[in-house]
Amino acid sequence: MVNITYSYDAPSSIAPARLFKSLILDDNFLPKAVPQAFKSVEKVSGDGGVGSIYHITFGEG
């Protein structure tokens, strides 16, 4: 198994708590924002907090 880590810092006028809520806790945000990259994000188990499991389907290409 290979672990890949990517880090990128981007300035934003949006509060960190609001960004976290929309990017991590909202299952539909990424497929709507970047439909060519993410086909779907489904929560398998958990409530969105630590230890939650997601099934992410990436777009083709």
Phi, psi and omega in degrees: 000142180244130175259128178244129179243134180227132181231136179211126178257125180231130178292144181213145177273356180272139181299142181304320180297321180290320177298314179301315182299316183284321183280325187255314187274336179271110184294337185262356185293308184297315177298330178283320184284321183226072185294335179286340181260323184237120177279316180201157174227119181239133177280119180276314177205158180100179182248012181100353179271199179300133178091358178290149181242130181240147172252111182255126176253117181275154177287168180280150176106000000 
